[in-house]
Amino acid sequence: MLIATSAVLTLILTTAFLIIPPIAFRREPKFKDEYSLTFTPENIHFKTDHINSVLQWNIYTRALIDAHSYVLYYGAGSISVIPKRVFTSADQQVEFEHLLRQHVAKIVAR
């Protein structure tokens, strides 16, 4: 009985964590869109084929800066990842980091 229960539980967990997320990801059209984020001192313009909105900086509570990207945290475990390769010049990257320091309270650099 315990072995059967363990097998069923294993099957449920495997389905929940390995099978369902990729299927849900493929079915959601917003995950297939190309994203465009424009950062200004006043706000953030977020645009995809299905979304066109203006966000306030205060949605981001913290940021992590590593060698390859900026990870901006908002909500309960939600993130925006900005790869450093999207900046066309060092000046753009410096300007973005300045905006981060102005608007995001907690920044960790690694």
Summary of the structure (lengths in Angstrom):
residues: 110
radius of gyration: 19.1
end to end distance: 49.8
largest distance: 65.3
contacts: 238
relative contact order: 0.12
helix: 45%
strand: 31%
